[in-house]
Amino acid sequence: MRSIKLSSIFPDLESEKYKLHFAKKAPNGKEPLDVYKKGMDEWEKWNSYSGGKNWFNREYVFSLIDFYPEENTWLFGGVWELVSTDWRKAHPYELKQVSRFSPFVGRLKIKYEYKDRATRVKMENHFNGMIVKEILEEPYYTDAFPGYENVDISFEVLQSIIKKRPTEWASALSAKGIYLITDTKTGKRYVGKADGEHGFWQRWRSYIRNGHGKDVDLKNLVKNNDFEYVKKNFKFTILEVVSGDALDEINKRESYWKEVLMTREEKFGHNKN
């Protein structure tokens, strides 16, 4: 099938007025796709960062998100107009989303191989080589549920899932079972059980609210650090799903995993019982 060029979707776009923003993984490990999934407010902050340099020295920014699940693929992140052209007085940049491009935000996937280190470049040097890969029916917000054995997600991704409540995730996470929270900074772990009516979804939602879910040692961790520490460093994993409503079985499996992972020992974990 013949390829469709991006220029055919936006035939009147004057590329000389735009800077392309190839948003890639940041030095701190943050993926722009995960930031976008948190909402447009967070995504705008990513685009407005200037680092004390005049990267966006044109009227508009054409924003692309590294769509890391697929090779050489970029998700369209919108077009932003520079409200203030004097970047020295507007640090970070002051941006305004251009509404005519809004219907394509999060839906348009672009195929283009780009390996250079520069992330803010002249659009005319790349525009004609970009190919429309796909236009999604609905804006992309999260990956499909990967199966219980593959759930290993950051706090920020979980926060986005809980907030947007995609049907597949909400249904799957209503199961009961045993989970693991890992502090990626220290390596310490916490084993917990999800035995409420709505399983993992109900239990994990409590961590999104306060960072500790009323667990004693995690409460102390949040108190001694702050909620931002949890957001930055916690990740969530499903260890196993326990079928049925047998509380005794869930308690046994929770105890089993605490022993296996030694999370009752202070140097390894946060479990107190």
N, C-alpha and C positions, 0 to 999 in steps of 0.2 A: 504494500500500500504506500502511496506517495506521502512523503512527510509534509506536515503543515508548519510553515515558519511562523514564529512568534510575531514577526512584522505584519503578517496577514491578519492577525487578531487586532493589532493596534496600528493600522495603516497610516494614521495621521500623526503618529508620535514623532516628534523632532528629537532624535536621540542626542543631538549636540547640547540640549538643554538639561540632560540628565546625567547623574552619576549612578552607576550600578553599585549596589551594596551586596556583595556575596557574603552573607552572614554564615560564618563557620564556627566550629567549636572553639570556645575561648580558652586561654591559658589555664584558667581555674577548672577546666573540665566541663563547663556548662555548655549544653547544646542549644543553639537558637530555636530548634524545633520544640524543645521542651519548654522554653520560655514563651514561645508563641501559644502553646497549648494552655498556658495559665491565663491568657486573656490579652486583649489589645493594649491595655494600660502598660503591662509589663513589656510587651513587644515594642511599644513606642519608646520606652526607656532604652531598650537595646539599640534602636536605630539612632536615638538622639545623642548617644555618647560620642564625644569628640576627642577625648584624650589630649586636649590642648593643641590639636592640630586642625588645620582647615581642610579636612578630607572632603566635605560636601560643598565644594565651591561652585555650585551651579544652582539653578532654580529648583530642581526636583531631584528626589532620590527614588530610584526604582529598586525596591527591596526584594531580595531572594533569600530563601531559607534553605540551608543544606538539609535535604531530605534523606538523612542517613540510612533509613531502611532500604533505599534503592540507590544503586550506583549511578553517578553522573546525573542526579535528579535534583531539581530545585523547586521548592514550593513558593508560589508568588505571595509575598508578604505586604503588598500594597505600594502605592506611590505616595510620597510625602513631599509637601511643598515647604521650603524653608521660609518660615515666617520672618525671621530676622536674617538678613544676609551678612551682618557683621558678627561672625562667629566669636570674636574676642569679647563682645558684650553679651553674647548669648551662649554661655558655656554651662551645661551642654547645649546642643542645638535646640532651637525652638521650632517644632515641626507641626504641620497640620495635614491630616490625611486627605487626599484628593478623592472626592466621593465618586467620580465617574469610573474609577477603577475598582470600587468596593465589591461589585458582584463577583469578581474573580479572586478576591483575597481568600487564601486557604483552599481554593478549588482548582486553580490552574497549576499544573505540574509541567515543568520545563526540562527538556533533556539538553544538557550542555556539559561538555568536559572542561572543567576549570581546575587546574592544580596550582596556579601561582599563589604566592604568599599574600600579595596585595588583595585587600578586600573591598576597597573603594576605588573604582576605576571608571574610565570614560566609557559611556554606554555604546557609542558608535563603533568602538573596536570589537564589540561582541554581539550586538543586536541581530545582525543578519545571519549569524550562525546558530541562533537558538531555535529549537524545535519544540512545538507543542506536543507533549507526551500524553497528557490526559486532562480532561476537565471533570472533576468530581461532581456528583449530584448534590452533595452537601459539603460545606467546609470541613476540612480535616481537623479533628480535635484530639484523637488518640489512636493508638494501634488497636487492632482487633485483639480480643482476649486470647493470649498465647497458650492456654492450658495451665492447669494448676501447677504442674511440675516446672513451668517456665516463668512463674511470677516472681520477679526480683526487681523491684522498682524503687526509685528514689522517693523521698517525701514529696518533692515538688510534683512529680508525675501523679502520685496518689492523690494529692490535693486537687489536681486538675480533674481526675477521674471522679472523685467524690462531688466536686462542684458541678460538673456537667452531666453526671449520671448516665453515661452511655448504657443502653439496655443490656448489651451482651455482658459487660463487666458487672453491672448491678445484679444481674441474675446469677452469674457464676459465683460472685463473692458472697452470695446469701448462704452458701454452704458453711458447715461447721467444721472445725478442725484445729490444727496447731500451726502457729506462725512463729517467725523469727524476726526480731528487729536487730539490725546491726549498726553500731556507731562506726562509720567508716573512718573516722579520725583516730579512734583509740583501738578499734578492733573488738571491743567488748560487745556482748550480745545479750539479748533478752528473749526468752522463750515464753510465749503466752498461748492461751486457748481462746477460741471464739466459739462460745457455746450458747449465745443468745439466739433469739428467734430469727434474726437476720445475719447470723454468722459473722464472717470476716468483715462484711460491709459495715455492720453495726459496730463492731469492735474497733476497726481501724478509723472509723469516722471520729471516734473520741480522741484519737491522737491528733487528728487534723485540728480539732478545736483547741487543745491545750498543750500538745506535745508529749504528755506523759500518760494519758488514759487512766489516771489515778493510781498507777503503779508506784510503790513507795520509793524505790531507788531512782526511777526515772523522774519522779517529782523532785528529788534532791538535785539531779543532774540539771534539770531546767532551772531550778532556783539558783544554783551555783554558776550557771552560764546564762542562757536566756533562750527564748523560743526560737530566735534566729539560728542558734546553734543546731537545734533539732532539724530545722528546715534544710540546713546546709549539709548535715552529716548523716541523717538517718535513712536507712533503706529497709524495705519490707519484703519478706520472703514467705511463701507458703511451704511448710515442711510436709504436711499431709492433710488430707481431707478425711474426716471421720463420718461415715454414713450413719443415719439414724439419729435418735435422740438419747442414746445411752450416755448419761453424764459420767458414769463410772469409767466407761471406756475412754472418754475424752480426757478425764483426769489421769488415767494410767498412761496414755500416750504423751501427755504433757510432761509427766514425771520422767518418762523414758527419755525424751529429748533433752531435758535438763541434765540428766546423767550423762548422756552421750556427748553433749556439747560443753559440759562442765560449767554451766552458767550460774550455778550456785556458788562457785568459787570467785571471790572478789576480783582477782586479777583477770578472769576470763569473762565474767558476766555480771548482769544486774538483777538476777533473781535472788530473792531473800528467803524463799521457802521451797 
